[in-house]
């Protein structure tokens, strides 16, 4: 279903000359399952949370998988109303990103979407995330994923909180 996003992400990595390690594993739908399937710590996972405001504007908050999204902080960074921000429904997420919840990558979506990246992602030496399918992931050095976020004009900030 999201092979296009998977190929898009691989092309982004190739274009930037990066060195990801691609993984195939059993289908996963939670961050905990993905961490186990990849053999990584939960905090190394990047969880992509799709949000929308009351004016039909979309963004993705990329946070460590062991944390929750701070939507109020994201709303402030985006200039959105804190009262109207919400997470996308499974149907909306599929329509906007081309991916099911649990497979949404931090970038490379079907639709061009503003990306917000939590600074805590950069505390790891390596990060991992699903790349469009619940059966496909990637591990990548943190300095390389940072290059991707810079190339995507991602907004860096404090966009997560403890679970």
SULLIN-V382193 format. One record per backbone hydrogen bond with DSSP energy under -1.0 kcal/mol. NH is the residue of the N-H (numbers start at 1). CO is the residue of the C=O. E is the energy in kcal/mol with one decimal. If there is no record, write none. Layout:
nh=NH co=CO e=E
nh=NH co=CO e=E
This chain:
nh=6 co=2 e=-1.9
nh=7 co=3 e=-2.6
nh=8 co=4 e=-2.3
nh=9 co=5 e=-2.4
nh=10 co=6 e=-2.2
nh=11 co=7 e=-2.3
nh=12 co=8 e=-2.0
nh=13 co=9 e=-2.4
nh=14 co=10 e=-2.4
nh=15 co=11 e=-2.8
nh=16 co=12 e=-1.9
nh=17 co=14 e=-1.1
nh=18 co=13 e=-2.6
nh=21 co=139 e=-2.9
nh=23 co=137 e=-2.7
nh=25 co=135 e=-2.1
nh=28 co=134 e=-1.5
nh=34 co=30 e=-2.3
nh=35 co=31 e=-2.5
nh=36 co=32 e=-2.0
nh=37 co=33 e=-2.5
nh=38 co=34 e=-2.1
nh=39 co=35 e=-1.3
nh=40 co=35 e=-2.1
nh=44 co=41 e=-1.5
nh=45 co=42 e=-1.5
nh=46 co=128 e=-2.3
nh=47 co=63 e=-3.3
nh=49 co=61 e=-2.8
nh=51 co=59 e=-2.8
nh=52 co=86 e=-2.7
nh=53 co=57 e=-1.7
nh=56 co=53 e=-1.4
nh=59 co=51 e=-1.9
nh=60 co=114 e=-2.4
nh=61 co=49 e=-3.0
nh=62 co=116 e=-3.5
nh=63 co=47 e=-2.5
nh=65 co=45 e=-2.5
nh=67 co=64 e=-1.9
nh=68 co=161 e=-3.1
nh=70 co=159 e=-2.7
nh=74 co=70 e=-1.9
nh=75 co=71 e=-2.7
nh=76 co=72 e=-2.0
nh=77 co=73 e=-2.2
nh=78 co=74 e=-2.0
nh=79 co=75 e=-1.1
nh=80 co=75 e=-2.7
nh=86 co=52 e=-2.3
nh=88 co=50 e=-2.7
nh=93 co=89 e=-3.0
nh=94 co=90 e=-2.0
nh=95 co=91 e=-2.1
nh=96 co=92 e=-2.8
nh=97 co=93 e=-2.8
nh=98 co=94 e=-1.6
nh=103 co=100 e=-2.3
nh=110 co=97 e=-1.9
nh=111 co=96 e=-1.2
nh=116 co=60 e=-3.0
nh=117 co=155 e=-3.1
nh=118 co=62 e=-2.9
nh=119 co=157 e=-2.4
nh=121 co=118 e=-1.7
nh=122 co=119 e=-1.5
nh=123 co=120 e=-1.6
nh=124 co=121 e=-1.1
nh=127 co=140 e=-2.9
nh=128 co=44 e=-2.1
nh=129 co=138 e=-1.8
nh=131 co=136 e=-2.2
nh=132 co=103 e=-1.9
nh=136 co=133 e=-1.2
nh=137 co=23 e=-2.2
nh=138 co=129 e=-1.8
nh=139 co=21 e=-2.4
nh=140 co=127 e=-2.7
nh=142 co=125 e=-2.1
nh=145 co=141 e=-2.0
nh=146 co=142 e=-2.2
nh=147 co=143 e=-1.1
nh=148 co=144 e=-1.5
nh=149 co=145 e=-2.3
nh=150 co=146 e=-2.4
nh=151 co=147 e=-2.3
nh=152 co=148 e=-1.4
nh=153 co=150 e=-1.6
nh=154 co=149 e=-2.5
nh=155 co=115 e=-2.8
nh=157 co=117 e=-2.0
nh=159 co=157 e=-1.0
nh=161 co=68 e=-2.4
